[in-house]
Amino acid sequence: MQLEVGAVYEGKVTGITKFGAFVSLPEGKSGLVHISEIANKYVSDVSEYVSMGQSVRVCVIGIKDGKINLSMKRVETPAEPKQSRRKPDTAAEPGADAVFEDKLKKFMQESDSRISGNPMYADRGRSRRRK
């Protein structure tokens, strides 16, 4: 069986490195899932998403000089971390953008009032250099 670019295969994780995971494919072939192709989120630690011996679905995204490049995030179901070690994403909450916008608006108003009270910024029309 010849591997085709764009095809989805089932494989097993045979190695984990700081830059990705090696996956064994049918007929004894293996390829690399680069850390940028593991999930649709920022991945800082590959072992949060995959473990040794885990069965994964991968898409072949390229074959060059005998090296097979694979992607997990291009398969239908996105990869999720095994355990959530990070704090929850607050931006996903409904209304979080409105709260942030309100805080930003308040900060800008306070900042402008502080700057306008500073004599260095109040007299912008005059030059500070002596002639």
Secondary structure, DSSP 8 states (H G I E B T S, - for coil): ----TT-EEEEEEEEEETTEEEEE-GGG-EEEEEGGGS-SS--S-GGGT--TT-EEEEEEEEEETTEEEEESTTSSS----SS--S---GGGSTTHHHHHHHHHHHHHHHHHHHHHHSHHHH-TTS--S--
